[in-house]
Amino acid sequence: MFLKNARLAEQPKGSMCNYIIQLSDVKDVDTELIAWIKSAYEGAE
């Protein structure tokens, strides 16, 4: 579960993805984003 964050755009229930994040620069891929991706991956197993 993710805490509310301005970077995450929550999607409607039933969507393929729960959240969308806009990336416009390589600097946007930080430790917080990597942790979110790992958490989502592990939760999908």
C-alpha positions as a printed NumPy array, in Angstrom:
array([[  0.   ,   0.   ,   0.   ],
       [  1.265,   3.451,  -0.906],
       [  0.927,   6.646,   1.05 ],
       [ -0.702,   9.535,  -0.801],
       [  1.911,  11.231,  -2.949],
       [  1.697,  14.019,  -5.518],
       [  3.805,  11.957,  -7.929],
       [  1.225,   9.163,  -8.105],
       [ -1.941,   9.535, -10.153],
       [ -4.463,   7.033,  -8.789],
       [ -6.466,   5.276, -11.482],
       [-10.13 ,   4.226, -11.338],
       [-10.964,   0.873,  -9.747],
       [-10.776,  -1.954, -12.286],
       [ -8.033,  -0.3  , -14.332],
       [ -5.036,  -2.347, -15.432],
       [ -2.785,  -0.169, -13.253],
       [ -3.606,   1.237,  -9.833],
       [ -1.302,   4.235, -10.216],
       [  0.477,   6.115, -12.976],
       [  3.58 ,   8.217, -12.535],
       [  4.881,  10.649, -15.129],
       [  8.608,  10.416, -15.793],
       [ 10.242,  13.181, -17.782],
       [ 13.873,  12.832, -16.754],
       [ 16.182,  10.063, -15.626],
       [ 16.439,  11.902, -12.298],
       [ 12.773,  11.008, -11.699],
       [ 13.871,   7.4  , -11.144],
       [ 14.933,   7.69 ,  -7.524],
       [ 15.044,   5.349,  -4.541],
       [ 11.404,   6.092,  -3.685],
       [ 10.191,   5.08 ,  -7.166],
       [ 12.352,   1.956,  -7.16 ],
       [ 10.864,   0.972,  -3.787],
       [  7.322,   1.433,  -5.185],
       [  8.127,  -0.759,  -8.199],
       [  9.662,  -3.483,  -6.007],
       [  6.654,  -3.399,  -3.684],
       [  4.211,  -3.677,  -6.602],
       [  6.175,  -6.537,  -8.147],
       [  6.381,  -8.458,  -4.884],
       [  2.681,  -7.879,  -4.247],
       [  1.804,  -9.348,  -7.647],
       [  3.449, -12.704,  -6.951]])
